[in-house]
C-alpha cells in the first residue's frame, strides 16, 4: 500500500510539472552586436530578442522617454533589428516587435526586407544629393537633425 501511494504521488507530481505553462517569451539575445553585408550593409545591437514557445524570435527595444508614442524611426530601427536577426540567426523571426516604454509596451508591425532595402538606398541617394529629402511634417523634428546643412527647408 505504501509503495502504491508513493507511486501515485510521483505520477501526480510528474503530471503537475508537465502541465505548468512555460513563459510566453524567453530571452534569446540581449544587446548583442549584429552585422550583415547582404542584402545591404547594416549593423546594430537589439536591446532584446525573445523566443516564443513556437521557436519564433521577436525583437524588442526599450525607450526611456516619458510618453508612449511610437515614431516611424522606432519602427524603422526595430525593422532593421529584425532583418539583422533574420540574416544572422537562421531562425524564424516575427513580422512584429515590441517597443517598451516606462510602464507600457506597444506591439508594432515591422517593415519588410524590401522596404528596409529601399530606405537604405533612398538614404544614400539623399546624402549624395541625387534625391531631395521630404520635408518633415513638424519643424520641431528638424531642430536636432544631423542633415540641416544639406536641407533646403532649414
N, C-alpha and C positions, 0 to 999 in steps of 0.2 A: 504494500500500500504506500509506503514512504517513497519507494522508487517511482511509483506512478505519479505521485504528487510533485516530485522533483522534475520528472519528465514533462508533466503538464505545465509547470512554472516556466521551464526552459522554452517550450513551444509558445506560450503566451508572450514571454519576453521577446522572443525572436519575431513574432508577428507584429508586436508593438513597434519594435525598432525598424522593421521593414516598412511599416505603414506611415511612419513620420514623414512629413513633407520636407523635401530639400528646399534650401533657399531658392528663391526665384532667380536671382542673379548672384554669381560668384565672381570675385575679382580675377581677371585673367592677366592683366598687364597694368602697371602703374607707372606713369611718367617715363616711358621707355622711348628713347630716340629711334625714329624710323626714317629711312631714306630710300627713295626709288629713283630710277632714271628713265623708266619706261612705264607708261606712255609719254610722260613728260617728267622732267626732274622736279621732285618735291621732297621736302623733309619736314618733320615735325615731331612733337612729343605730346601725344594724347595724355590728358590728365588721368583718364581711366578707361580701360576696356574691360567689359564684363562678358561672361559667358552665361547664356541661359541654360535651362535644363535640356534643351534640344541640341546643345553644342554650337549655337549661333552666337557670334560675337557682336557686342553692342558698344558703340563708342559714347563717351561722356565727357563733358567739360564743366568745370566749376568756375563760376563768375563771382567776384567779390562785390559787385555793385549792389546797391540797396534795392533798386527796383527790379522787377521780374520781366522786363521787356526783352524779347528776343529780336536781335537785329539781323539783317541779311548777312553781315560779316560773321556773326556767330554760326549761322547755318553753313556758310562757305567754309569756315575753319573746321567745323565738325565733319563736313563732307570730304575735305582734304584728308582728315584723320582716317575717315572710313576707307578711302582709296589706299592710303598707306598701309592700313591694317590688312585690307583685302589682298594687296600685292605681296605682302611680306609674311603672312601667317598661314596661307593655304588652308583657310577655314572659311565657312560661310559667314558673311557679315550682314547685319540687318540694314534695311534701307531707311532706318530711322535711328535717332540717337537721343540722348538726354542732356539738357543744359540745366545745371543745378545752381540755384541762387540761394541766398540766405533765407532759409525757411520754405523754399518751394523748388519744384522741379518742373521742367517743361519738356514734353516729348516733341521732337521736331522731325519732319520729313526731310531727308537729305537729298542733295543734288546727285545726279547720275555721274558716272565716269565721264561721259561725253560732255556734260555741262561744265565739269571741272576743267577738262582739257580746253574747251572753248574759252573759258575765263582766263586760263593761263596764257593762251595765245593773244587774247584781247589786251591783257595787261601789258605784255611786251610790245604790242603794236602802239599802245598809248605812250609807253616810255620812250620808244624810238621815234615818236612824232608822226606815225603813219595814220593814226586814228585819233580823233578828238574825244576826250572823255565826256561822259554825260554829266551835266551839272547836278549837283546834289539837290534834293528837294527841300532841304533845310540848311540854310547857311551856317548854322552852328556846327554842322559836321565838318565844315571847311577850316575851322579855327586852328585845329592841330594837325591838319593834313600835311604829309610829307611831300606832296606834289604841287604845293602852292606855286612854286617857281615856274611850272610849265602849264599852269591852268589859266585860261583866259577869263574865267569867272572871278578870279580873286583880285 
